Amino acid sequence: MKQELIKKIPHKTIERLSQYRRALLLCYDKGQTYIFSHEIANIQHITAVQVRRDLMLIGYSGNLRRGYNIKDLIDLISEIIDNPDGQKVAVFGMGNLGRALSKYFKDRREKLSIVAGFDVNPDKVGKSYYGVPCFHIDDAKEIIAREGIKIGIITVPGAYAVETAKLLVEYGIKGILNYTPTPVEVPEGIFLEEYDMVTSLEKVAFYVKEAK
C-alpha cells in the first residue's frame, strides 16, 4: 500500500485496525480462515458498517459468500501499521505498571519490542524485568541513541510526567504513550497518546450506576 495513502488514514481507523488484527489473530490461531464483517463487529462491539468502511478505506474487499480472508487481512493490516524494520520502545518508570507492561508486551509483537526501562530507584537500576534491562534515567540519552529507540511509555508518578515528557522529546523520542493522570504537552512532530486509567474506570462506573 502506498505510503501517501497510509498517512491519510484517520487516527481512529488506525486504532480500530490494530483491534481488528488482534481479533483476527485469535480467530486464525483457532483454525478459522475466513470471517464476515458482522463477526469482526461482534468481537469489537461496533457496527458491521464501521468495519466495512474501515476495510474499504485500506482497499480491502471480501468475498460475498465467504467473507474476508483472515490471513490476507492480517498481512495487509500489518503492512499498514508495522515498521518493516521493527520499532524499539522504552519504559520510563519501572514501578508496578512499568513492569506489568514489560511483561505484557514480551514477545507479543514481532515488529514492536520494549528494549529498555529507566528509573531512579537504585533497587531497580541494574536489574532485568521480563528480559527488559532497567537503567538509570541519567543514562537515557545515550541508550536511546545507541539502541535507536523512538517510542517512550511514561509510567512515572504523575508529578514527574511533564518533566519526563520533556526529556523524551529532547532525547529524540518521536512517539509517547502517557499512562499517568497528568496531561503533558509535546511539540509538533511528536505523536502523543494519553491513557488515563482512572478516567476509564470512572466512565465504566458511571454506566454501571446508570444501569441500576
Secondary structure in CASP SS format (residue, H / E / C, confidence):
PFRMAT SS
TARGET T0000
AUTHOR 0000-0000-0000
METHOD secondary structure of the structure
MODEL  1
M C 1.00
K C 1.00
Q H 1.00
E H 1.00
L H 1.00
I H 1.00
K H 1.00
K C 1.00
I C 1.00
P C 1.00
H H 1.00
K H 1.00
T H 1.00
I H 1.00
E H 1.00
R H 1.00
L H 1.00
S H 1.00
Q H 1.00
Y H 1.00
R H 1.00
R H 1.00
A H 1.00
L H 1.00
L H 1.00
L H 1.00
C H 1.00
Y H 1.00
D H 1.00
K C 1.00
G C 1.00
Q C 1.00
T C 1.00
Y E 1.00
I E 1.00
F C 1.00
S H 1.00
H H 1.00
E H 1.00
I H 1.00
A H 1.00
N H 1.00
I H 1.00
Q H 1.00
H C 1.00
I C 1.00
T C 1.00
A H 1.00
V H 1.00
Q H 1.00
V H 1.00
R H 1.00
R H 1.00
D H 1.00
L H 1.00
M H 1.00
L H 1.00
I C 1.00
G C 1.00
Y C 1.00
S C 1.00
G C 1.00
N E 1.00
L C 1.00
R C 1.00
R C 1.00
G E 1.00
Y E 1.00
N E 1.00
I H 1.00
K H 1.00
D H 1.00
L H 1.00
I H 1.00
D H 1.00
L H 1.00
I H 1.00
S H 1.00
E H 1.00
I H 1.00
I H 1.00
D C 1.00
N C 1.00
P C 1.00
D C 1.00
G C 1.00
Q E 1.00
K E 1.00
V E 1.00
A E 1.00
V E 1.00
F E 1.00
G C 1.00
M C 1.00
G C 1.00
N H 1.00
L H 1.00
G H 1.00
R H 1.00
A H 1.00
L H 1.00
S H 1.00
K H 1.00
Y H 1.00
F H 1.00
K C 1.00
D C 1.00
R C 1.00
R E 1.00
E C 1.00
K C 1.00
L E 1.00
S E 1.00
I E 1.00
V E 1.00
A E 1.00
G E 1.00
F E 1.00
D E 1.00
V C 1.00
N C 1.00
P C 1.00
D C 1.00
K C 1.00
V C 1.00
G C 1.00
K C 1.00
S E 1.00
Y E 1.00
Y C 1.00
G C 1.00
V E 1.00
P E 1.00
C E 1.00
F E 1.00
H E 1.00
I H 1.00
D H 1.00
D H 1.00
A H 1.00
K H 1.00
E H 1.00
I H 1.00
I H 1.00
A H 1.00
R H 1.00
E H 1.00
G C 1.00
I C 1.00
K C 1.00
I E 1.00
G E 1.00
I E 1.00
I E 1.00
T C 1.00
V C 1.00
P C 1.00
G H 1.00
A H 1.00
Y H 1.00
A H 1.00
V H 1.00
E H 1.00
T H 1.00
A H 1.00
K H 1.00
L H 1.00
L H 1.00
V H 1.00
E H 1.00
Y C 1.00
G C 1.00
I C 1.00
K C 1.00
G E 1.00
I E 1.00
L E 1.00
N E 1.00
Y C 1.00
T C 1.00
P C 1.00
T C 1.00
P C 1.00
V C 1.00
E C 1.00
V C 1.00
P C 1.00
E C 1.00
G C 1.00
I C 1.00
F E 1.00
L E 1.00
E E 1.00
E E 1.00
Y C 1.00
D C 1.00
M H 1.00
V H 1.00
T H 1.00
S H 1.00
L H 1.00
E H 1.00
K H 1.00
V H 1.00
A H 1.00
F H 1.00
Y H 1.00
V H 1.00
K H 1.00
E H 1.00
A C 1.00
K C 1.00
END
